[in-house]
Amino acid sequence: MTTTSTMATRPPPSSAPSADAGPAASLAPPARNRYLVHFAQAHEDFRLAELRSLAKLEKVDLVLDEHRYDPERPFLTVQLASDADAIKLVRRAILVKAIYALWEESSSYDVLFDEIRRKPERNTPYMTCSFKFVVETFNNSRALDYKVAVINRFAFMAFTGPIDLKNPDVTFGVLEDYDYKSDVPRHLYFGIHLGSGNRAAIDKFSLKKRTYLGTTSMDPQLSLIMGNLGLVRPGTLVYDPFVGTGSFLVTMAHFGAVTMGSDIGRPANSRNGQGQCPPWGEAGIGQRLVERRSNTACRIASSIGLG
């Protein structure tokens, strides 16, 4: 059971100091909420670096609970000022599946339910919303019957809105983290799904779909990650001195950069005999790609008397 919906965000907590809080209140750090990042199982060494880069790109104040992070597991708790910041943080992330507003976490369902019951006021904004529950597991594949049984255990939350499996107002996520070959979760997370990463871009630029391909064409997932690490965005210029088939520049153009490149002149293979100008207009990036030339920038400068 998976989810791709974007949910209504929670009412933001008030950050204004109370009247009797004293002068120190205005100097206190801003209030933060806890969130759960659900990573993809790929390029684990780049996960935190990508998050930090995207926080800088989106101007989001991010605190990583790095002391709790295990690169062999896909979960990381972070602290952010608002749900809006959480959505911005991951909207172009390649290594993030989703981000959740974290309500509770525990090592057992009994304790998890007790913690949820202690804060019934959190349920109020969602009592009449359309909703659904999803169960995500790591290190264990669970049957549908098991997931339905888990969802039914949350009936005590007593939501009165309609169940909508396609386009709900809110999606509640239950995430189970297992040890290898164990049938008992080692840790549980519960929260509201706020937004998804940009992993659809990997398929959009899949090498299998390209008519212009060579042996050095870069893996699109890694290329997209590099774009995030490099803070590539509209208004930036990306130059590739060994452009080859242009696979790196294509993904940079996807992020809004104007791109250009050069190479030593070896022709690349074309699957359909379309020559050296790939049809990137269909991806909506054609205007941001400068045509490939078989000269280096240094050679061009020399030929016009600049080098």
Secondary structure as GFF3:
##gff-version 3
##sequence-region A 1 307
A	DSSP	three_ten_helix	23	27	.	.	.	ID=ss1
A	DSSP	beta_strand	33	39	.	.	.	ID=ss2
A	DSSP	three_ten_helix	44	46	.	.	.	ID=ss3
A	DSSP	alpha_helix	47	57	.	.	.	ID=ss4
A	DSSP	beta_strand	63	64	.	.	.	ID=ss5
A	DSSP	three_ten_helix	66	68	.	.	.	ID=ss6
A	DSSP	beta_strand	75	80	.	.	.	ID=ss7
A	DSSP	alpha_helix	83	90	.	.	.	ID=ss8
A	DSSP	beta_strand	96	106	.	.	.	ID=ss9
A	DSSP	alpha_helix	109	117	.	.	.	ID=ss10
A	DSSP	three_ten_helix	120	126	.	.	.	ID=ss11
A	DSSP	beta_strand	131	138	.	.	.	ID=ss12
A	DSSP	alpha_helix	144	152	.	.	.	ID=ss13
A	DSSP	three_ten_helix	155	157	.	.	.	ID=ss14
A	DSSP	beta_strand	170	178	.	.	.	ID=ss15
A	DSSP	beta_strand	185	196	.	.	.	ID=ss16
A	DSSP	alpha_helix	200	204	.	.	.	ID=ss17
A	DSSP	three_ten_helix	207	209	.	.	.	ID=ss18
A	DSSP	alpha_helix	220	229	.	.	.	ID=ss19
A	DSSP	beta_strand	237	240	.	.	.	ID=ss20
A	DSSP	alpha_helix	247	254	.	.	.	ID=ss21
A	DSSP	beta_strand	258	261	.	.	.	ID=ss22
A	DSSP	three_ten_helix	280	283	.	.	.	ID=ss23
A	DSSP	three_ten_helix	286	288	.	.	.	ID=ss24
A	DSSP	alpha_helix	297	303	.	.	.	ID=ss25
###
